[in-house]
Amino acid sequence: MTVYLAIDGGNSKTDVVIGTGDGRVLSYVTGGGTCHQTLGLTETMARLDSLVDRARAAAGLDPALTFDRAEIYLACADLPEEFELLTAAVTARGWAQVTTLDNDTYALLRTGTDAADAVAVVCGAGTNCVGRTADGRSLRFASLGKLTGDWGGGAELATQALWHAVRAEDGRGPATDLAKAVAEHFGLPSAEEVGKAVHRGTVGRADLAGLAPVLVDVAAAGDAVARGVVARQADEVVALATAAARRLDLLDRAFVVVLGGGVLRAGGPLLLEPVEAGIRAAAPRSTITVVQAPPVLGAALHALDAFNAPAAAHAALRAALPLQQVPREA
């Protein structure tokens, strides 16, 4: 019996699955984020060690078992030197006979489609995009935030919500319902006090990220300022998807666009409809899929691909893990 370890590590949470080559899932555990850029390598590996130990115990496996394969996909694995650093740290654990490590956007891509020609855009804490073609070409963005031209994601939307709220209060910007919504979200008398609380550390950066859904709710209620921020996020998702497709010569071909991440999953029609319209305007033969399933499914599917598992095993795995996709055909 072949047994694999699959890991999808994000900024806010990490999922670990242990499964078999016939599509059975032996265990599935979840823990905190594992981004080495913010946590440091030592803490990142300590969290992964703990999760792998928990998954082994939940599966009833010998702690000394070496997996046939480990498929590990981590947020913040962006540059070649980071792949080397993380791969060396993981390999030193001796979890598996063979280990693959890559950026977590590739797990999302595999979760969303079996198609060879595909592009994936994730909009979670930040944004990222990868693509692949049937002839073996691939593409990825550096995804280092504003340093490499990125905009958007939950952290950016939260900051924009606070920025516009404070400027509305003090007269530097247009009136917006964000001012009241931001203050009420934190139970403080004003948005400016929220900003001061973040500066003092009494409101944490992680807590501030909770303003992203507040922004979306205010936008959905018709607020012009909030709607402008959501529209810009939609434009950025379209720009990523279409730039990737253009560089891979896919715009005039049938291919799949996989969308995922907390912002896109929760954005509703206000965000998704302009995203879909923008992508289809540039790539009319594209099929767009919003993935609600945990991307650790994609990591596990990569393991079955490596095992040359039959279609029945892939189907069993998809049935065993939570899988809800929203297909959006042209």
BELUR-V768671 format. One record per backbone hydrogen bond with DSSP energy under -1.0 kcal/mol. NH is the residue of the N-H (numbers start at 0). CO is the residue of the C=O. If there is no record, write none. Layout:
# BELUR-V768671
NH|CO ; NH|CO
This chain:
# BELUR-V768671
3|18 ; 4|68 ; 5|16 ; 6|70 ; 7|14 ; 8|72 ; 9|12 ; 13|30 ; 14|7 ; 15|28 ; 16|5 ; 17|26 ; 18|3 ; 19|23 ; 20|1 ; 22|19 ; 25|17 ; 26|17 ; 28|15 ; 30|13 ; 33|9 ; 37|34 ; 38|34 ; 39|35 ; 43|39 ; 44|40 ; 45|41 ; 46|42 ; 47|43 ; 48|44 ; 49|45 ; 50|46 ; 51|47 ; 52|48 ; 53|49 ; 54|50 ; 55|51 ; 56|52 ; 57|53 ; 58|54 ; 60|55 ; 64|61 ; 66|94 ; 67|2 ; 68|2 ; 69|97 ; 70|4 ; 71|99 ; 72|6 ; 73|101 ; 74|8 ; 76|73 ; 77|75 ; 82|78 ; 83|79 ; 84|80 ; 85|81 ; 86|82 ; 87|83 ; 88|84 ; 89|85 ; 90|86 ; 91|87 ; 92|89 ; 93|90 ; 96|66 ; 99|69 ; 101|71 ; 105|102 ; 107|103 ; 108|104 ; 109|105 ; 110|106 ; 111|107 ; 112|108 ; 117|131 ; 118|255 ; 119|129 ; 120|257 ; 121|127 ; 122|259 ; 123|125 ; 127|121 ; 129|119 ; 130|138 ; 131|117 ; 132|136 ; 135|132 ; 138|130 ; 140|128 ; 147|144 ; 148|145 ; 149|144 ; 153|123 ; 154|124 ; 156|152 ; 157|153 ; 158|154 ; 159|155 ; 160|156 ; 161|157 ; 162|158 ; 163|159 ; 164|160 ; 165|161 ; 166|162 ; 167|163 ; 168|164 ; 169|165 ; 172|166 ; 178|175 ; 180|176 ; 181|177 ; 182|178 ; 183|179 ; 184|180 ; 185|181 ; 187|182 ; 193|189 ; 194|190 ; 195|191 ; 196|192 ; 197|193 ; 198|194 ; 199|195 ; 200|196 ; 201|196 ; 202|196 ; 207|203 ; 208|204 ; 209|206 ; 210|207 ; 211|208 ; 214|210 ; 215|211 ; 216|212 ; 217|213 ; 218|214 ; 219|215 ; 220|216 ; 221|218 ; 222|217 ; 226|222 ; 227|223 ; 228|224 ; 229|225 ; 230|226 ; 231|227 ; 232|228 ; 233|229 ; 234|230 ; 235|231 ; 236|232 ; 237|233 ; 238|234 ; 239|235 ; 240|236 ; 241|237 ; 242|238 ; 243|239 ; 244|240 ; 245|241 ; 246|242 ; 247|243 ; 248|245 ; 249|244 ; 252|249 ; 255|116 ; 256|286 ; 257|118 ; 258|288 ; 259|120 ; 262|122 ; 263|122 ; 264|260 ; 265|261 ; 270|267 ; 271|267 ; 272|268 ; 274|270 ; 275|271 ; 276|272 ; 277|273 ; 278|274 ; 279|275 ; 280|276 ; 281|277 ; 282|278 ; 285|282 ; 286|254 ; 287|327 ; 288|256 ; 289|325 ; 290|258 ; 291|323 ; 296|293 ; 298|294 ; 299|295 ; 300|296 ; 301|297 ; 302|298 ; 303|299 ; 304|300 ; 305|301 ; 306|302 ; 307|304 ; 308|303 ; 313|309 ; 314|310 ; 315|311 ; 316|312 ; 317|313 ; 318|314 ; 319|315 ; 320|316 ; 325|289 ; 327|287
